[in-house]
Amino acid sequence: MGYKDIYDRVINSIHSGDLKPGERVPSIRNLAQELGVAKKTAESAYDILIGEGYLVSCGPKGTIVNPDLVIGNAYRDNLPSKFENCNLRKIIDLRDTRGLFQPGIPSLDEFPYKKWLLLSGKAARSLTYEDLGHPPVIGYLPLRHAIANYLNISRGINCSADQVFITSGYNSSLRLIFQTIASSNDKVVFEEPGYFSGQKLLERLIQNLCYVPVDSEGINVDFLISHHNDTKFVITTPSHHSPLTVSLTLPRRHQLLNWAQENQAWIIEDDYDGEFHFSRKNIPSLKSLDVFDRVIYVGTFSKTIMPSLHTAYVVIPKVLAPQFHETAEIMETGLSLLPQKILESFISSGAFYKHLKRMRSLYESRRMMVYNAFTEIYGDYFNTPLQNGGMHIVAFLKLDIKDVALCNIWQSHGLQVIPLSMWYAQKRDRRYGLVIGYTNIKSKEEAMTALRLPYKQTIELLQSSCHESFPGKLRDMIAKKKQ
Ligand SMILES: Cc1ncc(COP(=O)(O)O)c(C=O)c1O
């Protein structure tokens, strides 16, 4: 048994509720004896757990679970008490625990519920005898038409309904793609950092998974070509990188498309929040530039409507339609018909376009409000570059300090920010900071009040964490702030 096993066991016990905040954990000596490992092994595990904020050392009184730790959510009791992959628990907790500043959730307070309810009633009343049978596995045809029209108009994608496949989310879209056109040893490239849910799925699905770094211009295509030229699939978020929010520049877009054509590789464009771009120029999708038909486009209604709708889609090159259809018929079950009917009328009635327009301007102003409040309070400790779009703000810690402990503090105040380091698959070149959702903050006062809650603990943590690694540096930063 190594230190990682001990670390996993403690994390699992904390997340399952067997170990509660404030509860004492065994001493290093007792634990080492009990498990038959060297004292150093137990000590290494505790060191990491303390560094990440799960445990707190109380000197001679022993070590306890951090009393400020907020664990769990309404669903926790239904989860198995142990996952082999302990990181998965953190991801589930972050996804399912509601709180202020949670990234990735649209402004639910501004959703046009009345309109939706009206259309729901109409859709329910319009159900015919035939509609009560099995719905089409690849999606309700009028909805596929409506999505194709929307993509033509709004995202510049020249496609028709027979290229649009409805799925229950991003993960099912990826599964459908790989099950249809990938061979078992095909190399797949994912962005580093990248969307952690996708990363988890790919780790399970793909044998030959590699990572390509993202910089201020998006995915580094030179790196891709020099290190992974034999790649068959590249999954990328060109509109706003997840999580850094940078947009893939035009020269890189062309470089990537040309590379894919030369190497007969596929690009999977994840356009999860492409609608929310705030500069004058609406950013076109990568697919709209794809003259070679090497891009498979993946979209979702989780950001534009609501996550609980669980409706997403894949747009595939026409020639692949029969293959995709066959896989879907064998592997998929399809979505219920009624929500698809409601969604279709929401789009076709024009309500969807109106909603998007309102959200774009609402997000622009809410983003500035949160940005201003955050930089006013924490500007000395974080670099917070604002990009041209996206549904969250990334605040990079000026000193590379563990962000997990920091997020634990913020979460204990009901602020559901996510540590930036969680988006990294590899240890190398990891950056630290906070990923802050702004979409559900209604005023600057609300943002200021909430952001002040963890202030004292944040500064204390920054001071104690950087004391050894960066002596004097934080002190200098604070002194500068006081001047
Ligand atoms: C990068 C990224 N891609 C895709 C999605 C969409 O996922 P889904 O359609 O499963 O909600 C999300 C949602 O958070 C995301 O962050």
The ligand as a MOL file (V3000), in Angstrom:
LIG
                    3D

  0  0  0     0  0            999 V3000
M  V30 BEGIN CTAB
M  V30 COUNTS 16 16 0 0 0
M  V30 BEGIN ATOM
M  V30 1 C -16.6600 22.2210 -22.0950 0
M  V30 2 C -18.0480 21.7060 -22.0670 0
M  V30 3 N -18.4920 20.9940 -23.0940 0
M  V30 4 C -19.7500 20.5110 -23.1320 0
M  V30 5 C -20.6240 20.7430 -22.0950 0
M  V30 6 C -22.0410 20.2810 -22.2490 0
M  V30 7 O -22.3550 19.2120 -21.5670 0
M  V30 8 P -23.8580 18.6610 -21.5500 0
M  V30 9 O -24.4770 18.8630 -22.8930 0
M  V30 10 O -23.6490 17.2280 -21.2640 0
M  V30 11 O -24.5590 19.3910 -20.4800 0
M  V30 12 C -20.1920 21.4540 -20.9760 0
M  V30 13 C -21.0840 21.6560 -19.8250 0
M  V30 14 O -20.7160 22.0810 -18.7680 0
M  V30 15 C -18.8810 21.9730 -20.9690 0
M  V30 16 O -18.4200 22.7080 -19.9370 0
M  V30 END ATOM
M  V30 BEGIN BOND
M  V30 1 1 1 2
M  V30 2 1 2 3
M  V30 3 2 2 15
M  V30 4 2 3 4
M  V30 5 1 4 5
M  V30 6 1 5 6
M  V30 7 2 5 12
M  V30 8 1 6 7
M  V30 9 1 7 8
M  V30 10 2 8 9
M  V30 11 1 8 10
M  V30 12 1 8 11
M  V30 13 1 12 13
M  V30 14 1 12 15
M  V30 15 2 13 14
M  V30 16 1 15 16
M  V30 END BOND
M  V30 END CTAB
M  END
